[in-house]
Amino acid sequence: MLILEEWSWVLNCLLREIRSWSSLQWHVDSSLLVSADLLLAAIIATSISTADSQLLVASSSFTADLYKPFFRKKATEKETLFVGRVLVLVLSLIAFVIANSKGSGAQAIMDMVENAWGAFGASFGPTILLSLFWKRFNYQGAVAGVISGFVIDLGWLLTGMTASTGIFEIVPGFFGSLVVTIIVAKLTSAPNEKAVAIFEQGTSKNAD
């Protein structure tokens, strides 16, 4: 909402200026107004595309990973669908209230997005890369890497190291997770033959 208000103010200023120009200037500079409209439409489209995807992911994750396994193990498909829709509505209202706020509220959104992506990259980045390129990689290493990456990332942020050093928390979190993942994978048992066969099959297809 804050972004839309700022763009609305910009467009109003452009309109006031255009009205005071000559007919030739109107022909030339009206294209700027059209460009601004297209840019605003692109921003809105991107925001909507991202928002609906994130809402669906959050709803699906809650119903599949939390609600049905822990709260209602015998829940029907109709029930889980209803719960998912309700959750989408609730999350949408919460997001609207936060996005409609100004000043510290709007900045808080940016901070949360940065922190969330930092934690995501630090936790899952090394795990994804090693699972693609290292045959010795195993389940224990993956779990240790995800946990250590998240802990290091969060600790770096909460202790104020990001502000004092200027180094974004994903950097120490990523490399810390990478080291822990490799060490734990080396110290624990190797993956079974089935996992190795799947890995080799995938790498051979990529090579072809």
QUICORRA-V746238 format. One record per residue. N is the residue number from 1. RES is the residue in three letters. PHI is phi in radians with two decimals (none if undefined). OMEGA is omega in whole degrees, -180 to 180 (NA if undefined). D_LAST is the distance of its C-alpha to the last C-alpha in Angstrom with 2 decimals. Layout:
# QUICORRA-V746238
N:RES:PHI:OMEGA:D_LAST / N:RES:PHI:OMEGA:D_LAST
This chain:
# QUICORRA-V746238
1:MET:none:180:48.99 / 2:LEU:-1.12:179:49.87 / 3:ILE:-1.12:-179:47.25 / 4:LEU:-1.14:179:48.54 / 5:GLU:-1.13:179:52.10 / 6:GLU:-1.13:179:51.28 / 7:TRP:-1.18:177:49.64 / 8:SER:-1.11:179:52.62 / 9:TRP:-1.14:179:54.93 / 10:VAL:-1.09:-179:52.99 / 11:LEU:-1.14:177:53.16 / 12:ASN:-1.11:177:56.88 / 13:CYS:-1.10:178:57.53 / 14:LEU:-1.09:179:55.74 / 15:LEU:-1.11:180:57.85 / 16:ARG:-1.11:180:61.06 / 17:GLU:-1.21:-178:60.23 / 18:ILE:-1.12:-179:59.24 / 19:ARG:-1.12:-178:62.52 / 20:SER:-1.60:-178:64.48 / 21:TRP:-1.63:179:62.79 / 22:SER:-1.30:-178:63.81 / 23:SER:-1.11:179:62.36 / 24:LEU:-1.17:178:60.20 / 25:GLN:-1.11:177:58.83 / 26:TRP:-1.04:-179:58.21 / 27:HIS:-1.14:-177:56.05 / 28:VAL:-1.30:-170:54.02 / 29:ASP:-1.54:174:53.71 / 30:SER:-1.15:177:53.21 / 31:SER:-1.12:177:49.61 / 32:LEU:-1.14:179:49.37 / 33:LEU:-1.14:178:50.54 / 34:VAL:-1.09:179:47.95 / 35:SER:-1.09:178:45.22 / 36:ALA:-1.12:177:46.61 / 37:ASP:-1.09:180:46.56 / 38:LEU:-1.13:179:42.92 / 39:LEU:-1.13:178:42.03 / 40:LEU:-1.10:178:44.03 / 41:ALA:-1.10:178:42.33 / 42:ALA:-1.13:179:38.89 / 43:ILE:-1.11:180:40.08 / 44:ILE:-1.11:-179:41.44 / 45:ALA:-1.09:179:38.32 / 46:THR:-1.12:-180:36.11 / 47:SER:-1.10:-179:38.60 / 48:ILE:-1.14:-180:38.81 / 49:SER:-1.06:180:35.05 / 50:THR:-1.20:-176:34.68 / 51:ALA:-1.10:-177:37.82 / 52:ASP:-1.17:178:37.07 / 53:SER:-1.14:-179:33.58 / 54:GLN:-1.15:178:35.10 / 55:LEU:-1.12:179:37.98 / 56:LEU:-1.16:178:35.82 / 57:VAL:-1.12:180:33.68 / 58:ALA:-1.09:-180:36.92 / 59:SER:-1.14:-179:38.53 / 60:SER:-1.13:180:35.66 / 61:SER:-1.12:-179:35.29 / 62:PHE:-1.14:-177:39.03 / 63:THR:-1.21:-176:39.46 / 64:ALA:-1.44:-173:36.45 / 65:ASP:-1.76:-177:36.62 / 66:LEU:-2.11:-172:40.36 / 67:TYR:-1.09:-177:42.64 / 68:LYS:-1.26:-179:41.55 / 69:PRO:-1.22:-171:40.73 / 70:PHE:-1.95:-175:43.81 / 71:PHE:-1.81:-178:46.42 / 72:ARG:-2.42:-176:46.17 / 73:LYS:-1.14:-179:44.09 / 74:LYS:-1.75:-179:45.46 / 75:ALA:-1.13:179:44.97 / 76:THR:-1.38:179:44.12 / 77:GLU:-1.09:179:41.42 / 78:LYS:-1.13:180:44.24 / 79:GLU:-1.17:180:45.62 / 80:THR:-1.12:177:42.40 / 81:LEU:-1.14:179:41.83 / 82:PHE:-1.13:179:45.37 / 83:VAL:-1.07:178:44.97 / 84:GLY:-1.09:179:41.79 / 85:ARG:-1.18:177:43.63 / 86:VAL:-1.09:180:46.59 / 87:LEU:-1.12:176:44.44 / 88:VAL:-1.03:179:42.85 / 89:LEU:-1.12:-179:46.42 / 90:VAL:-1.11:180:47.64 / 91:LEU:-1.12:178:44.78 / 92:SER:-1.13:179:45.27 / 93:LEU:-1.14:178:48.97 / 94:ILE:-1.10:179:48.39 / 95:ALA:-1.11:179:45.91 / 96:PHE:-1.12:-180:48.41 / 97:VAL:-1.09:-179:51.24 / 98:ILE:-1.17:-178:49.30 / 99:ALA:-1.19:-179:47.94 / 100:ASN:-1.39:178:51.42 / 101:SER:-1.35:-178:52.93 / 102:LYS:-2.10:176:53.57 / 103:GLY:1.18:-175:53.71 / 104:SER:-1.11:179:52.62 / 105:GLY:-1.12:179:51.07 / 106:ALA:-1.15:179:48.70 / 107:GLN:-1.17:180:47.80 / 108:ALA:-1.09:178:47.22 / 109:ILE:-1.10:179:44.42 / 110:MET:-1.06:180:42.61 / 111:ASP:-1.11:-180:43.20 / 112:MET:-1.13:179:41.89 / 113:VAL:-1.12:179:38.69 / 114:GLU:-1.05:-178:38.10 / 115:ASN:-1.15:-179:38.88 / 116:ALA:-1.14:180:36.73 / 117:TRP:-1.20:176:33.57 / 118:GLY:-1.12:179:34.41 / 119:ALA:-1.14:179:34.75 / 120:PHE:-1.11:-180:31.58 / 121:GLY:-1.16:-180:29.51 / 122:ALA:-1.19:-176:31.28 / 123:SER:-1.37:-171:30.91 / 124:PHE:-1.79:-178:27.38 / 125:GLY:-0.99:180:25.60 / 126:PRO:-1.08:-180:25.16 / 127:THR:-1.08:180:24.42 / 128:ILE:-1.14:-179:21.52 / 129:LEU:-1.12:-179:20.03 / 130:LEU:-1.18:179:20.56 / 131:SER:-1.16:180:19.21 / 132:LEU:-1.55:-170:15.81 / 133:PHE:-2.13:-177:15.81 / 134:TRP:-2.23:-177:18.36 / 135:LYS:-1.20:-177:18.15 / 136:ARG:-1.37:-177:21.96 / 137:PHE:-1.10:-177:22.70 / 138:ASN:-2.35:-176:25.06 / 139:TYR:-1.11:-178:27.35 / 140:GLN:-1.07:178:30.37 / 141:GLY:-1.13:179:28.70 / 142:ALA:-1.12:-180:27.54 / 143:VAL:-1.10:180:31.10 / 144:ALA:-1.10:180:32.71 / 145:GLY:-1.16:180:30.53 / 146:VAL:-1.11:-179:31.28 / 147:ILE:-1.16:-178:34.98 / 148:SER:-1.13:178:35.42 / 149:GLY:-1.08:179:33.68 / 150:PHE:-1.16:-178:35.95 / 151:VAL:-1.12:180:39.04 / 152:ILE:-1.12:179:38.54 / 153:ASP:-1.04:-179:37.83 / 154:LEU:-1.17:179:40.89 / 155:GLY:-1.11:178:43.07 / 156:TRP:-1.06:-179:42.30 / 157:LEU:-1.26:-174:43.26 / 158:LEU:-1.22:179:46.38 / 159:THR:-1.45:177:47.79 / 160:GLY:1.40:-178:47.75 / 161:MET:-1.21:178:45.39 / 162:THR:-1.08:-179:43.44 / 163:ALA:-1.25:-175:46.68 / 164:SER:-1.35:-178:48.08 / 165:THR:-1.74:-176:45.07 / 166:GLY:1.37:180:43.32 / 167:ILE:-1.74:-179:40.00 / 168:PHE:-1.11:-171:38.31 / 169:GLU:-1.09:180:37.98 / 170:ILE:-1.17:-177:34.20 / 171:VAL:-1.16:177:33.92 / 172:PRO:-1.14:179:35.79 / 173:GLY:-1.12:-179:34.51 / 174:PHE:-1.14:-176:30.83 / 175:PHE:-1.24:175:31.27 / 176:GLY:-1.12:177:33.75 / 177:SER:-1.10:180:31.42 / 178:LEU:-1.07:-180:28.62 / 179:VAL:-1.13:-179:31.05 / 180:VAL:-1.08:-179:32.45 / 181:THR:-1.06:-179:29.11 / 182:ILE:-1.14:-179:28.00 / 183:ILE:-1.10:-179:31.48 / 184:VAL:-1.13:179:31.79 / 185:ALA:-1.11:179:28.36 / 186:LYS:-1.25:-176:29.37 / 187:LEU:-1.45:-179:32.82 / 188:THR:-1.85:-175:31.83 / 189:SER:-1.17:180:30.15 / 190:ALA:-1.24:178:26.44 / 191:PRO:-1.11:-178:24.41 / 192:ASN:-1.23:-175:24.66 / 193:GLU:-1.09:-180:22.29 / 194:LYS:-1.12:179:21.24 / 195:ALA:-1.14:178:20.24 / 196:VAL:-1.12:180:18.33 / 197:ALA:-1.11:178:16.46 / 198:ILE:-1.12:179:15.58 / 199:PHE:-1.09:-179:14.44 / 200:GLU:-1.15:178:12.23 / 201:GLN:-1.13:179:10.76 / 202:GLY:-1.18:180:10.12 / 203:THR:-1.20:179:8.72 / 204:SER:-1.19:177:6.29 / 205:LYS:-1.16:178:5.15 / 206:ASN:-1.15:180:5.42 / 207:ALA:-1.17:179:3.80 / 208:ASP:-1.21:NA:0.00
